[in-house]
């Protein structure tokens, strides 16, 4: 049988085989074993791929100490929608008027890119930055979105960063002459991330928990485009060694077979209770109650005619006990 061709140009070669030399019959119906084998059809060759990277659209830049920092992302696809496996080169161009300079970036494939180059050549100038990548076959992408920054003298790096425990959490202090600072904090092995900003060379982290470990560093900033190098980091595990405020307003009033005590309530977040102390007839002071929640106490273990002296302390959940106020004295009835 001759080769055939279907309507879309694909070829096939039908071949008829008989078993033995005779027809095989089942009843009166002949059965033929026919084998069709497909013949390959060679299509027109496809044009070679360009492997050109797509244009970068997320270029960001800032003056970072005495460097210019650029960050961007190389996309995962080519302009033809195919995976971009590698790049031949990446360059960032800095231009100010007729002045321009290209910097080679050591990037080899798709993903986020961060690169720094010296700012000294551009100090006092307003520069425009663009970036582009060249694919493995030498095809360069279009230049990226432009970013303009004014390059000034480097901001001084904050120095002598200190961290101490305070009742509110962690207090940070440092040295620096900037008008704005950014504070970074990390916990455990987590890389520090921006926590807050301050217009002074100090900050209290009221969100820090006693007993947890933290790492801090600080950066001077003048807007997002002008930043200092980050300070040296400091680590601390704040601990609660701070007693509650001394209870105030303690008064003692003799009742019938009792002495009634009352004082002002404490307002600390970690307040746990009060201890009540008593001295009889000038004797040693002993704790007779506590911890109790309410700022009142009724002492029913008294004898008429005897003089009693009372004082009260506050205690927090960490077991820190306050000083005691001036004693309140009264004679039992």
C-alpha angles and dihedrals in degrees: 000000000000124000113268133206125211125221098270096053099262114136129223135180114212113201122188118206129187121204108244107332098297137071114259111230130202105189103321098323116100118223121205124193107222124185120197117195122191119233117215118249117208110222127206111283117257119240115255116268118252096217089206116165117237119252116275109243104174104061112156127181140183140168103254112189106300092341137077109233120206125184130182144138128253106216122238095234139062124234086266092058094252124130113276104223099177145349128227095213144344124208137183119208123210116195134180114174108309091343117097139158134185122218122200114229119207097230121136105180150359122316141069117331130198122184138168131200131179116282096199094094091056103041110137093017135104108231134191118216129202133166138200140176130221118217127230091268094053097260111140123213123231116276113271131246108300121245122195125201134171109232115217137167111305117268113243115253112245110254140202096023111193131187125195136170116255130174090261095051125269125356118205125197131176143160123258143121101223126117095226135031136189118216121209125198134186133181125216110326094342114119110246115261131190111292107168146326129244135192090207133061090253140062137181116216100211091175093065116110122221110248095027122110120237139181121205138186132171135217130195114229141185101188122315094294098057117054137154127229112273118266124244109282125247128203129208141168102204117217130199108240095143119115122215120258117283109265111252137203097037113177132172124205125186114232133174105306090337145071117226119213127194134170142161119290121249117235104198116134092230096044112144107175150289135282119212120210128192138190122194120211092341094309128136118308114247134184109248102171145015172212089351126166103216124069091236136080136182115209108202096167095086136118122222115255096022123117118235130192121201136190133172135209132194124227131196131213091267090058096253109150124205128227116267125251125238110295123261113220130200140160115237117237 
